[in-house]
């Protein structure tokens, strides 16, 4: 009998929830066939098994490409997803009939290989898709070579696939009436439906604010993603969401202003160096995020627009029609916007930007709406853009170091609009006219703001009161449990002692975060962390007051400097002799040599 762990019980709870053991068996059989075909041994760097916390599914991936997936529905129904070449579509459609429909659905972003969805009960896996599926999977396995250190997302699922004894034990428990112990909070489904629209992660330096902002953003933008996976996989998902425009990252600083965040007048350099500089109104990162969050299928629009730009790069000019069948032409300018040409003889009539097209799709008033209709219609008919989005998405803007900028100046009038009750679609929604473009503007309810704030840089109380009222604050504290024991030195206990002393001498806002000491393996690593990171920070905290630094670290690190008692000062009659004597008696401290910082010295901090 196996000794079951929390992770085993989690797997069992998922199997019970799926409640479709024939479909689970089919998945495990096909996954085992895949592993054998690819000759998977140990932990290859690009082969992944997943069991997401908040979806009823299990899957096998190669890097981020789904190879095999089982999705479980109610009443014992299930669907399987396979990676297949596009040519397979026609082949399987031909096999379909009224009496035996395959219920085939292609789920694709327009690039091969495609992901095909089959209803589990309606096809013969062995005869219909096995060979093409395995060939395509082998090609993907050989092609996608992103290095992931420990890629088996869910080791228990991998064991369920490959270890018959383990599978029998797990299935026996899952199909019994034995109760499952309560699972830890971090193993519960990650829905995050209650995430505040505006939040700030605050804490001392090195407490993982930026690190956790990535996790928080993913959990909002893609609640189905399993954050318990390896960090490299989590970061890959973050990068994917950034690439698709669902997450953006910006850092505030002293020079960052309203023009960078909302909109401003920016210079435009012509490709012709002799041409004068022009100026135009450009959207900032926040306004762009708001427009994307309002636009249905924003990523699809971006893809279609990129294809239009590519086509115009080759053909220079394309003729389109308005809704009333009035012909007009478009060509690219140097900013990849669309210049409009109408009439006979041809006359330029302004331009359209992608932002303008998005605002038109969103139902806002824009210049040249008839021409915008013509461009959007062309994107729909020629590049398969659809402005119907059946899966609304959340968007996240991460503002790192939010307290380092002038928040009142950067947000301007939008400080009112970010409030939850003032968002678009809410009962108390407010719409303002922006000062430069004169566009009517509101903030959508599916745009989340996550700020990070270093409390040692500026205290929480120093923030703008209007900002504090509109944001939720979540404190990030040092996590001592993450720190190792290095050659007998309990680094977590040592750091906790240091922070207790700093809090007595200063305050908790000046604590030292755990990230300064992550990844240490030897005493030499610990010496370097002290010499290059901790001690310079303490010198800044205490303004070079060595006596206070000595109270934090102890005599093994700070010692009085031996002094020659003779008078070393220059002759200066205006200074009293007693003052010179007092100065000569003054204690001067210095840091001891780092080569002498051994395990005993570090242990002495907390023992």
RAZI-V433114 format. One line per field, one symbol per residue. psi: psi as a letter, one per 30 degrees, with the letter a starting at -180 (. if undefined). burial: # if it has 9 or more other C-alpha atoms within 8 Angstrom, else .. A space follows every 10 residues. Layout:
# RAZI-V433114
psi = ???
burial = ???
This chain:
# RAZI-V433114
psi = kkjkleeeee eeeeeeeehi eeeeeeeeee eeeeeeefhk kbilfgkkkk ikeglilklk ljcgkkekkk kkalhgllkk klklleffee eeeefklefi kfhkkkjlgf klllkkkkke fgljeeeefe eeeeeeeeee efejhkkkei fiejeeeeee efjeeeeeee eeeegagklk lkllefglki ehfgkkeklk jlllkgghee efeeeeeefe eiffkjfflk eeeeeeeeee eeefgfklkk kklffkaeff edllkkkjkl fjffklklkl kkkleeeeee eeffkkheee eeeeeeeeee effefekkkl klfggkkllk lkafggljkk klljlkkkia lkleeeeeee efglklkhee eeeeeeeeee ffggkkgjjf iklkkkjkjk hfffljeeee ebfffeffke fglkflegkk klkkeefgkk klklfgjkkj lkkjffekle fflkeeeeff kkkjkjlkjf ffklkjhfjj eeeeeeeeee eeeeeclffg lklfffgkgk fleeeeeeee efeeeeeeee eghgjfeeee feelfffklk kkkkfljfll kjffkkeeee eeeffkkkll klkfffjaee eeefef.
burial = .......### ######.#.# ..##..###. ##.##.#..# ..#.###### ####.##### ###..##### ###...#### #####..##. .##..#.... .#.#.#.... ..######## .##......# .###.###.# #..##..#.. ####.##### #....##.## #.##...... ..#......# ......#### #########. ..###.#### #.####..## ..###.##.. ##..####.# .##..##### #####....# .......... #.######## ###.####.# #..##.###. ##...###.# ##....#### ##....#### ##........ .#...##### ##......#. ######.### ..#.##.... ...####### ###.###..# ##..#.#### .###.#..## #..#...... .####.#### ######..#. ..#...##.# ##...#.### ..####..## #########. ###...#### ####.###.# ..#.###### #.####.##. .#...#.### .###.####. .......... .........# ........## .#....#.#. #####..
